[in-house]
């Protein structure tokens, strides 16, 4: 029968995209292993992430609605290595949920620490510090956690409220506030601007009382930036008497991609092909980040398990020289049959070389 993703999220088959998001939010919070200590919570949490991964993606949901889990994951008879065809006429590479459910959670909510949001903030004022302003993101409030100051090279962003050095000399500074910022490979490929609304505590100059202040931080992500790149907004954190406000540090993280895996400026693509196609020949379609597909002809070539085809210049830009690009590395997952009939073995024994 396969998994019923709609039942896992507690929604009907005709549920809207917003219904899917609401259902995932509710179920993920309910079964998150940090909160739910039941023996099966971890497994349910993973199933919930997989259900959301499928139902939130139009193409995957279309294939699932037509063929169920078996068709989505490669069980359509005669499908070969290409995959079933969706309603728009395009072919679909067989799906495997290889994501980390916690990473899916962090990508959705914007934090890997889900329950810090229920704790009060500094100074007893509580509330959220960060709010995504991206049009294509699902808005969610997150408490800022006080973490250790980042190490290593950072990219300094302009601070919009510089402090007079004569007034801050000798004062201690609060530890930096760090936050993971997930970006897609498509965004890394082209570069993107993200906007984040922060709500911070500041000292009112007239009354010397604490008050809340909202501010928009603009994060310019340049093409090719590596995962782990840090963007620092100096002294933009909460103010407290006698201390220098903390820096706010955003750390670039890669969103899981349904097709590619990143390796520096190179990206890897794995396609499934049958043993027959590997031996007898096949034409393979390779997607790219920028849209146009590349077609590889192996009709006169045997595809070996260790075969890797390199498509030069089709990868990500180099961060220090965006005019240069990495490559797409095409790998082949050859699907061997699980059983063979006696007659098939006899035929192969006669045909194949010793």
Secondary structure, 3 states (H helix, E strand, C coil): CCCCHHHHHCCCCCCCHHHHHHHHHHHHHHHCCCCCCCCCHHHHHHHHHHHHHHHCCHHHHHHHHHHHHHHHCCCCCCCCCCCCECCCCCECCCCCCCCCHHHHHHHHHCCCCCCHHHCCCHHHCCCCCEEECCCCCCCCEECCCCCCCCCCCCEEECCCCCCCHHHHCCCEECCCEEEEEEECHHHHHHCEEEEEEEEEEEECCCCCCEEEEEEEEEEEECCCCCCCCEEEECCCCCCCCCEECCCEEEEEEECCCCCEEEECCEEEEEEEEEHHHHHHCCEEEECCCCCCCEEEECCCCCCCCCCEEEECCCCCEECCEEEEECCEEEEEEEECCCCCCHHHHHHHHHHCCC
